[in-house]
């Protein structure tokens, strides 16, 4: 009996020692998001303030592994720093499980002791839970404004187009398109060109680190032999390419989130792709209506 008691005490001491001094994080929280790990990763990557009631709770990215992990450091009111270790696990095409491990170096031992004490009131833990729940609520609310549906592999439509080349950040591509659409429409009207498909955006370069892209915004046309380029308007062919495909519904300024889910799918399924997405816009935002009803097909071409 004494041996059993001794073994039990040793196991308890080992367990407590691990929990108090060796365990890499203080707390673990989990929630689910509506889309793939690519989109969830981007939503967390874009967080700049951790706490809504603390404008100084700046978030700094320490490490990141696309679509799998983000480690952030948060400045807190009390002068210390909170480490957030986010992990993204694929459940299915429309569900991602997000797990965040937290570590407060200055108050780590105090936090862990209070966890062991069922009678202790830990304001730090309560505040941490509140802030993380607020992030979860904000992400879910944001994801109500768009919908991403991954499809089977397909070829994008081939077209001869009139295009204008622009450069911007990924997030500002819609603004860049809007600044050129009038020029393209005037050119098509002046030369009495016949449209032969829906407007397209073809990315020609994408720096995933800086988030900068160069792209062609194009209108497919029925070709005319006597056409010549005017100013920054060029004639370019878009060839059909076997691609990973998705359908995006929502405001087109958010359609780049689909790119990330397609890249994550390619990585998860070990498919080699070129990071040069093409979007086909089936809806005209100028016609108004609910943005969630706008539709775009998004293609990520397979490597040749």
VOZA-126174 format. One line per field, with one value per residue (C-alpha): residue number from 0; residue in one letter; x, y, z. Coordinates in pm, 1 decimal. Each point is the difference from the previous one (the first is absolute). Layout:
REM residues N
k = NUM | ...
r = a | ...
c1 = X | ...
c2 = Y | ...
c3 = Z | ...
END
This chain:
REM residues 304
k = 0 | 1 | 2 | 3 | 4 | 5 | 6 | 7 | 8 | 9 | 10 | 11 | 12 | 13 | 14 | 15 | 16 | 17 | 18 | 19 | 20 | 21 | 22 | 23 | 24 | 25 | 26 | 27 | 28 | 29 | 30 | 31 | 32 | 33 | 34 | 35 | 36 | 37 | 38 | 39 | 40 | 41 | 42 | 43 | 44 | 45 | 46 | 47 | 48 | 49 | 50 | 51 | 52 | 53 | 54 | 55 | 56 | 57 | 58 | 59 | 60 | 61 | 62 | 63 | 64 | 65 | 66 | 67 | 68 | 69 | 70 | 71 | 72 | 73 | 74 | 75 | 76 | 77 | 78 | 79 | 80 | 81 | 82 | 83 | 84 | 85 | 86 | 87 | 88 | 89 | 90 | 91 | 92 | 93 | 94 | 95 | 96 | 97 | 98 | 99 | 100 | 101 | 102 | 103 | 104 | 105 | 106 | 107 | 108 | 109 | 110 | 111 | 112 | 113 | 114 | 115 | 116 | 117 | 118 | 119 | 120 | 121 | 122 | 123 | 124 | 125 | 126 | 127 | 128 | 129 | 130 | 131 | 132 | 133 | 134 | 135 | 136 | 137 | 138 | 139 | 140 | 141 | 142 | 143 | 144 | 145 | 146 | 147 | 148 | 149 | 150 | 151 | 152 | 153 | 154 | 155 | 156 | 157 | 158 | 159 | 160 | 161 | 162 | 163 | 164 | 165 | 166 | 167 | 168 | 169 | 170 | 171 | 172 | 173 | 174 | 175 | 176 | 177 | 178 | 179 | 180 | 181 | 182 | 183 | 184 | 185 | 186 | 187 | 188 | 189 | 190 | 191 | 192 | 193 | 194 | 195 | 196 | 197 | 198 | 199 | 200 | 201 | 202 | 203 | 204 | 205 | 206 | 207 | 208 | 209 | 210 | 211 | 212 | 213 | 214 | 215 | 216 | 217 | 218 | 219 | 220 | 221 | 222 | 223 | 224 | 225 | 226 | 227 | 228 | 229 | 230 | 231 | 232 | 233 | 234 | 235 | 236 | 237 | 238 | 239 | 240 | 241 | 242 | 243 | 244 | 245 | 246 | 247 | 248 | 249 | 250 | 251 | 252 | 253 | 254 | 255 | 256 | 257 | 258 | 259 | 260 | 261 | 262 | 263 | 264 | 265 | 266 | 267 | 268 | 269 | 270 | 271 | 272 | 273 | 274 | 275 | 276 | 277 | 278 | 279 | 280 | 281 | 282 | 283 | 284 | 285 | 286 | 287 | 288 | 289 | 290 | 291 | 292 | 293 | 294 | 295 | 296 | 297 | 298 | 299 | 300 | 301 | 302 | 303
r = x | x | x | x | x | x | x | x | x | x | x | x | x | x | x | x | x | x | x | x | x | x | x | x | x | x | x | x | x | x | x | x | x | x | x | x | x | x | x | x | x | x | x | x | x | x | x | x | x | x | x | x | x | x | x | x | x | x | x | x | x | x | x | x | x | x | x | x | x | x | x | x | x | x | x | x | x | x | x | x | x | x | x | x | x | x | x | x | x | x | x | x | x | x | x | x | x | x | x | x | x | x | x | x | x | x | x | x | x | x | x | x | x | x | x | x | x | x | x | x | x | x | x | x | x | x | x | x | x | x | x | x | x | x | x | x | x | x | x | x | x | x | x | x | x | x | x | x | x | x | x | x | x | x | x | x | x | x | x | x | x | x | x | x | x | x | x | x | x | x | x | x | x | x | x | x | x | x | x | x | x | x | x | x | x | x | x | x | x | x | x | x | x | x | x | x | x | x | x | x | x | x | x | x | x | x | x | x | x | x | x | x | x | x | x | x | x | x | x | x | x | x | x | x | x | x | x | x | x | x | x | x | x | x | x | x | x | x | x | x | x | x | x | x | x | x | x | x | x | x | x | x | x | x | x | x | x | x | x | x | x | x | x | x | x | x | x | x | x | x | x | x | x | x | x | x | x | x | x | x | x | x | x | x | x | x | x | x | x | x | x | x | x | x | x | x | x | x | x | x | x | x | x | x
c1 = 0.0 | 285.2 | 165.1 | -322.0 | -32.9 | 364.3 | -35.5 | -316.4 | 173.7 | 296.6 | -234.1 | -184.8 | 328.1 | 119.8 | -333.6 | -0.6 | 361.5 | -76.5 | -312.3 | 166.1 | 349.1 | 33.4 | -327.6 | 56.8 | -325.2 | -230.5 | -340.3 | -156.5 | -310.3 | -180.5 | -265.2 | -110.0 | -19.4 | -220.8 | 260.7 | 328.1 | 329.8 | 117.9 | -278.7 | 23.1 | 376.5 | -50.7 | -267.4 | 234.8 | 299.6 | -188.1 | -62.4 | 179.8 | -159.1 | -61.2 | -240.7 | -280.0 | 19.2 | 378.4 | 117.8 | 360.8 | -37.3 | 206.9 | 51.6 | 341.8 | 55.4 | 303.6 | -28.1 | -237.3 | -41.5 | -261.7 | -337.6 | 136.3 | 136.7 | 40.6 | 190.0 | -82.0 | 116.4 | -252.5 | 84.9 | -215.8 | -105.3 | 208.1 | 319.6 | 61.1 | -55.9 | -235.9 | 104.7 | -275.2 | 74.3 | -275.4 | -45.6 | -237.9 | -132.9 | -200.9 | -333.5 | -163.6 | -26.2 | -233.4 | 130.4 | 336.3 | 81.0 | 206.1 | 203.6 | 189.6 | 253.3 | 77.8 | 308.9 | 47.8 | 366.3 | -30.9 | -307.8 | 24.5 | 57.8 | -269.4 | -249.0 | 73.7 | -28.8 | -336.3 | -118.4 | 71.9 | -194.2 | -374.5 | -76.9 | 226.7 | -144.5 | 241.1 | -76.9 | 281.1 | -153.5 | -347.5 | 133.1 | 193.9 | -309.3 | -204.1 | 252.6 | 29.5 | -378.0 | -23.7 | 247.9 | -201.7 | -322.7 | 161.2 | 130.5 | -338.8 | -172.7 | 248.5 | -44.6 | -373.3 | 82.0 | 144.8 | -12.7 | 271.8 | -83.1 | 284.4 | -73.8 | 150.8 | 301.9 | -104.2 | 136.5 | -43.1 | -164.5 | 237.3 | -42.0 | 151.4 | -16.8 | 55.8 | 185.6 | 157.0 | 288.2 | -1.1 | 198.3 | -135.2 | -25.2 | -229.0 | -256.2 | -14.9 | -38.5 | -372.9 | 79.6 | 266.0 | -251.5 | -257.4 | 254.4 | 48.1 | -343.5 | -120.4 | 300.6 | -64.9 | -371.5 | 64.4 | 251.4 | -245.3 | -275.7 | 219.0 | 122.8 | -341.4 | 140.7 | -217.5 | 38.7 | 64.5 | -17.7 | 16.0 | 263.9 | 311.3 | 288.8 | 320.2 | 281.1 | 341.0 | 212.9 | -73.9 | 245.8 | -150.1 | 232.4 | -74.9 | -354.2 | 72.5 | -149.3 | 15.6 | -306.3 | -182.4 | -361.7 | -156.0 | -314.6 | -29.6 | -85.4 | -68.4 | 326.9 | 33.9 | 301.7 | 46.4 | 23.4 | 309.9 | 101.0 | -84.1 | 187.6 | 3.8 | -271.5 | 145.5 | -127.5 | 79.8 | -109.7 | -99.1 | 55.4 | -205.7 | 187.7 | -89.4 | -49.5 | -126.8 | -336.0 | -221.0 | -309.3 | -1.0 | -318.0 | 32.0 | 162.2 | 286.1 | 239.2 | 1.6 | 35.6 | 373.5 | -92.4 | -92.9 | 357.7 | 124.2 | -245.9 | 105.2 | 369.4 | -69.0 | -189.9 | 294.1 | 244.7 | -217.9 | -59.4 | 359.1 | -108.1 | 250.8 | -153.7 | 115.6 | -84.4 | -162.3 | -376.4 | -258.4 | -343.0 | -307.0 | -264.1 | -355.4 | -168.0 | 17.8 | 36.3 | -128.1 | -340.3 | -24.5 | -175.1 | 120.2 | 374.6 | -38.4 | -182.7 | 292.5 | 184.8 | 353.3 | 179.5 | 357.1 | 267.4 | 346.5 | 190.1 | 179.6 | 370.2 | 72.0
c2 = 0.0 | 235.5 | -72.2 | 84.5 | 323.6 | 86.9 | -67.2 | 210.9 | 290.6 | -19.6 | 11.5 | 297.0 | 185.9 | -74.8 | 114.0 | 321.7 | 73.5 | -43.0 | 215.7 | 279.8 | 13.7 | -200.8 | 35.1 | 235.3 | 195.3 | 123.6 | -40.1 | -155.7 | 124.6 | -144.7 | 117.4 | -69.1 | 223.9 | -45.2 | -42.5 | -172.9 | 53.3 | 246.3 | 243.6 | -54.7 | 56.5 | 330.4 | 117.3 | -51.7 | 139.2 | 328.5 | 61.2 | 319.4 | 58.8 | -285.8 | 172.6 | 232.0 | 199.6 | 41.0 | 204.7 | -74.7 | -379.3 | -12.5 | -337.0 | -90.1 | -309.7 | -195.8 | -309.3 | -140.7 | -315.2 | 62.4 | -159.6 | -194.5 | 225.7 | 362.6 | 113.9 | 352.5 | 225.4 | 236.3 | 308.0 | 13.3 | 285.7 | -130.4 | 33.4 | -368.6 | -201.0 | -280.8 | -267.0 | -146.3 | -321.3 | -56.1 | -335.8 | -74.8 | -351.3 | -98.9 | -164.4 | 29.1 | 255.2 | 216.9 | -49.1 | 74.4 | -66.8 | 281.5 | -73.3 | 273.8 | -61.7 | 298.8 | 71.9 | 292.5 | -11.6 | 247.9 | -155.6 | -355.8 | -167.1 | 212.0 | -88.3 | -370.8 | 1.3 | 174.7 | -260.9 | -267.3 | 193.4 | -39.7 | 281.5 | 259.2 | 267.4 | 61.3 | 332.5 | -52.3 | -323.0 | 155.2 | 294.2 | -233.4 | -211.5 | 313.5 | 133.5 | -334.1 | -41.8 | 350.1 | -97.3 | -313.5 | 201.9 | 259.9 | -267.4 | -173.5 | 332.4 | 84.7 | -339.8 | 62.9 | 250.7 | -252.8 | -364.4 | -225.5 | -330.4 | -222.1 | -186.9 | -277.3 | 69.7 | 185.8 | 215.0 | 375.0 | 157.8 | 97.2 | 351.8 | 279.8 | 309.1 | 370.4 | 56.3 | 257.6 | -103.7 | 123.1 | -59.3 | 14.7 | -193.6 | -301.0 | 176.8 | 306.2 | -182.9 | 86.1 | 369.6 | -28.8 | -169.7 | 271.5 | 266.1 | -158.3 | -132.9 | 324.3 | 9.8 | -355.8 | 59.1 | 322.2 | -178.2 | -282.1 | 249.5 | 225.0 | -289.2 | -168.0 | -323.2 | -297.5 | -148.4 | -373.0 | -100.6 | 136.9 | 234.2 | -169.9 | 70.7 | -188.1 | 17.4 | 8.2 | 25.6 | -49.2 | 52.3 | -191.0 | 165.1 | 362.1 | -69.8 | 198.3 | -110.3 | 101.9 | -89.1 | 52.5 | 114.2 | -117.7 | -2.5 | -293.7 | 118.8 | -141.2 | 72.6 | 262.9 | 2.1 | 378.5 | 64.3 | 162.5 | 66.4 | 343.4 | 138.0 | -256.1 | -215.5 | -319.4 | -306.2 | -324.4 | -361.0 | -201.7 | -368.4 | -278.1 | -169.4 | -300.2 | 151.7 | -42.4 | 175.8 | 170.0 | 219.1 | 321.1 | 183.4 | 342.9 | 337.1 | -39.3 | 186.6 | -322.3 | -250.1 | -40.2 | -207.7 | -271.0 | 0.7 | -104.3 | -286.8 | -123.3 | 21.0 | -184.3 | -270.2 | -36.3 | -30.7 | -245.8 | -220.7 | 32.8 | 166.4 | 225.7 | 330.8 | 337.0 | 280.5 | 199.9 | -7.3 | 103.6 | 133.2 | 17.3 | 246.9 | -100.6 | 289.5 | 373.1 | 183.1 | 318.6 | -166.3 | -6.1 | -278.0 | -205.6 | -60.3 | -357.8 | -71.9 | 115.2 | -290.0 | -57.1 | -314.6 | -21.4 | -215.7 | -94.0 | -151.4 | -332.6 | 2.7 | -110.1
c3 = 0.0 | 89.0 | -337.8 | -185.3 | 196.2 | -67.7 | -373.7 | -6.5 | 178.0 | -238.1 | -300.2 | 149.2 | 60.0 | -352.8 | -142.4 | 202.2 | -89.0 | -368.7 | 22.4 | 200.0 | -147.9 | -323.1 | -192.1 | -293.8 | 34.2 | 273.3 | -165.0 | -305.0 | -181.6 | -300.8 | -243.0 | -357.3 | -307.7 | -305.6 | -274.3 | -72.9 | 187.9 | -266.9 | 81.1 | 377.3 | -15.5 | -182.1 | 244.3 | 296.7 | -188.9 | -50.8 | 372.7 | 102.8 | 343.0 | 242.2 | 236.6 | -111.4 | 325.5 | -11.4 | -301.2 | 97.5 | -20.6 | -317.1 | -164.8 | -140.2 | -213.9 | 120.6 | -220.1 | -257.8 | -204.1 | -270.7 | 76.4 | 300.1 | 274.2 | 111.5 | 311.1 | 117.3 | 280.6 | 160.8 | 207.1 | 313.8 | 227.9 | 292.4 | -201.6 | -65.3 | -315.2 | -93.0 | -249.1 | -222.0 | -188.8 | -259.3 | -175.5 | -287.4 | -62.2 | -306.0 | 86.0 | -341.6 | -282.7 | 206.2 | 357.3 | 160.1 | 363.5 | 148.2 | 314.0 | 183.2 | 276.3 | 221.6 | 210.5 | 237.0 | 102.8 | 287.7 | 161.2 | -128.1 | 336.9 | 167.0 | -273.2 | 28.3 | 379.1 | -26.5 | -249.9 | 262.4 | 263.9 | -67.1 | 245.4 | -159.9 | -224.2 | -285.8 | -165.6 | -252.3 | -125.0 | -13.8 | -202.4 | -230.5 | -66.2 | -66.1 | -252.9 | -182.1 | -10.2 | -147.1 | -273.3 | -74.1 | -16.7 | -228.2 | -239.5 | -15.2 | -65.1 | -277.3 | -159.5 | -31.7 | -274.5 | -243.2 | -100.7 | -144.0 | -169.2 | -120.4 | -322.7 | -207.1 | -219.5 | -318.0 | -282.0 | 2.4 | -307.6 | -282.7 | -137.8 | -205.5 | 215.3 | 30.6 | 324.5 | 227.4 | 227.1 | 361.2 | 318.7 | 353.8 | 321.4 | -14.0 | 217.8 | -229.2 | -331.3 | -23.2 | 38.1 | -270.6 | -232.8 | 57.7 | -95.2 | -344.4 | -91.4 | -159.3 | -234.0 | -114.7 | -50.0 | -195.1 | -221.8 | -72.1 | -81.2 | -215.8 | -213.1 | -5.5 | 138.1 | 83.7 | 344.5 | 0.1 | 364.3 | 354.2 | 145.0 | 135.4 | 231.2 | -83.5 | 255.5 | -166.2 | 316.9 | 369.6 | 284.1 | 289.8 | 250.8 | -92.4 | -125.2 | -317.7 | -331.1 | -363.5 | -202.4 | -325.7 | 19.1 | -324.7 | -209.6 | -245.6 | -350.8 | -344.0 | -181.0 | -272.5 | -230.8 | -16.2 | 375.2 | 146.5 | 358.1 | 136.8 | 300.5 | 279.8 | -161.3 | -141.9 | -182.6 | 174.8 | -42.0 | 304.8 | -57.6 | 150.3 | 284.3 | 212.8 | 343.7 | 350.2 | 1.0 | 255.7 | -3.9 | 202.3 | 103.0 | 155.4 | -48.6 | -246.5 | 229.8 | 209.2 | -282.4 | 68.3 | 304.8 | -249.8 | -130.3 | 342.2 | 35.2 | -344.3 | 93.7 | 324.1 | -190.0 | -240.3 | 289.7 | 192.1 | -304.5 | -128.8 | -325.7 | -173.1 | -104.8 | -126.9 | 242.0 | -279.8 | 55.2 | -257.0 | 91.8 | -224.4 | 117.8 | -84.3 | 182.8 | -57.7 | 334.2 | -165.6 | -27.1 | 379.2 | 187.3 | 293.6 | -25.7 | 128.0 | -328.5 | -213.6 | -156.2 | -124.1 | -113.8 | 125.6 | -164.9 | 128.6 | -295.9 | 35.5 | -79.9 | -353.6
END
